[in-house]
Amino acid sequence: MTATPDQGERMALAADFPPRAKEDWRRLAAAVVNKSRPEDDRLDPEAAEAALRTALPGGLVVDPLYLEPDPARPLGVPGAMPFTRGLGLRPADRPWDVRQLHDHPDPETTRAAVLDDLERGGTSVWLHVGADGLAAGHVAEALTDVRADLAPIVVSSWDDQQGAAAALLAALDGVPDATGSLGHDPLGAAARLGGSPDLGPLAEAAAAVAGRPGLGVATVDTRPYHDAGATTVDEVAFAVATGVAYLRALEDAGVDAGTAVGLLHFRLAATADQFLTAATFRALRRCWARVAELAGVPEPARGARTHAVTSARMFTRDDPFTNVLRSTLAVFGASLGGADAITVLPYDSVAGLPERFSRRLARNTQLVLAEESNVGRVTDPAGGAWYVESLTDDLAARAWGALQEVERAGGMAAALGSGLVAERVAAGAAERAVAVATRRSPITGVSTFPQLTEPPLTRVARAAVPTEAGALAPVRDAEPYEALRDRATAYRLQRGHPPVVVVAALGARRDFAARETFVATLLAAGGIEARTVEGGPAAAAEAASEAGTPVVVLASSPKGYAVHAAEAVAGLRAAGVGRVLVAGRSRELGDAAAPVDGEVRDGLDVVALLGDLLDTLGAPTAPEGEQA
């Protein structure tokens, strides 16, 4: 029988390993980093550590190594201030609500889908109401088969929030134990649609649910900001600022702070960055608990109830099954962060209204993680991990600073009206666009490992909601690459073959293989075929002529360029090749560098490069306003 340490005794898990200091790690890291660097460009240990740091949008920085803080900080416990670790211990049989979104406009279709979800593992219902969803008059029909005393029901809407709330209240009439939310979010609607928010209905809704503690009034939804490109820092800040605005509106209507806090829910996006997602929910709860504390709310009621939705911004139209992988990571991150309810958008959401199979796959993504991987059986499993704790601290501090900026501007409604919110969102979107274009934030199946043979999905399109000036337009990360693919597809339909670039492989395969693969993958991200040719410049020029392409990319190692580049560039120019690029750095070509027209390498603006190549190859320009 194995001896068990006494309760409270610290387990020395690394007791059999010799102690190591951070300097030891730095030296080892520097040795690895310097392996691929020339002798005259080696980094010292401190510089090597700096080179391994990762910058995230919003000023967040991820270090390559985290050590136990000295002095050690108390982690706290679930269900107590500052609520970083959750609202309380998770029940083992139901770690979170499996809450699927239903937005099909046909009430009979929605009714069948709701029942299908609840019979096969779903535990709550989310109906989206309005021009882009179900009509308010059909809410009761869609909920015909739902036991409202067992399954929480929430509604949302951008253009008909009062209609959605009234329809849900009517459907729940006679069910005093019903739980859920009426879904009012006037600030979120103003962000998504433009116009001025009206917070008046909040007080009316609070009166309507008086005496029904299971029903919330408002859901603070950060997706309008996230989908438009906001950083995670700003998402958390805007969530808290919106909650503050709703809290004030309810208090002005005579609702005490303790009751008002219980009427608010928070809905945030979950992304494939699993640890940042976990930190997002932990930081949101910490910031909101501080707001509730300042408002005089008793400690047990200060926790924020959170709902995670897989990010629509990260979804792709092309190679859509990779959306399942992204959603799996997002659910894992939301689980680590202690989300109280999770929604997985079906993988085909970009194409239109999902089908039964994609809904099933979305639902089962949660069920497998919750019940078979056991990820949901531990409360705050990332708590105490130095990286996650540090990221949570940094995110909470920066979000609190952004919240103060919004408050100085007069609050969330004033910040929306003045353009402050739009400016911050635009800055975050621009930062993210650079990361996507340079593939610093890679998109699997699109910007990296592109799958060009996957047939496009055909689905029933969703209706659009009319917007006004000032609306935050949603954008997906993959759209710039999808627009390039559309141009390549148009080229193929016109000419019977895809746009082609010839890759002139110089030297032996060991010299060119790695860069040939890199170039082929990069070109495929724009729908361009790479045609590799061995045999020297004459063979490459002949292949370019046959393919009708004016572009040739040289591919070799630095040693291979030293031997073959000068002859290759001269031969291609003499044969009339109009544009010669090099895989790697042009300086590697030595004397042949001057005639080269550009580089194909990591760190470039890949979207700009591919767009320029498609221009050179004569690909049609996508019609103005065409959606990727």
Buried (B, 14 or more C-beta within 10 A) or exposed (E): EEEEEEEEEEEEEEEEEEEEEEEEBBEEBBEEBBEEEEEEEBBEBEBBBEBBEEEBBBBBEBBBEBEEEEEEEEEBBBBBBBBBBBBBEBEEEEBBBBBBBBBBBBBEBBBBBBBBBBEEBBBBBBBBBBBBBBBBEBBBBBBEEBEBEEBBBBBBBBBBBBBBBBBBBEBBEEBEEBBBBBBBBBBBBBBBBBBEBBBEBBBBBBEBBEEBEBBBBBBBBBBBBBBBBBBBBBBBBBBBBBBBBBBBBBBEBEBEBBBBBBBBBBBBBBBBBBBBBBBBBBBBBBBBBBBBBEBEBEEEEBBBBBBBBBBBBBBBBBBBBBBBBBBBBBBBBBBBBBBBBBBBBBBBBBBEBBBEEBBBBBBBBBBBBBBEEEBBBBBBBBBEBEBBBBBBBBBBEBBBEBBEBBBEBEBBBBBBBEEBBBEBBBBBBEBBBBBBBBBEBBBBBBBBBBBBEEEEBEBEEBEEBEBEEBBBEBBBBBBBBBBBBBBBBBBBEEEEEBBBBBBBBBBEEEBBBBBBBBBBBBBBBBBBBBBBBBEBBBBBBBBBBEBEBBBBBBBBBBEBBBBBBBEBBEBBBEBEBEBBBBBBEBEBBEEBBEBBBBBBBEEBBBBEBBBBBBEBBEBBEBEEEEEB
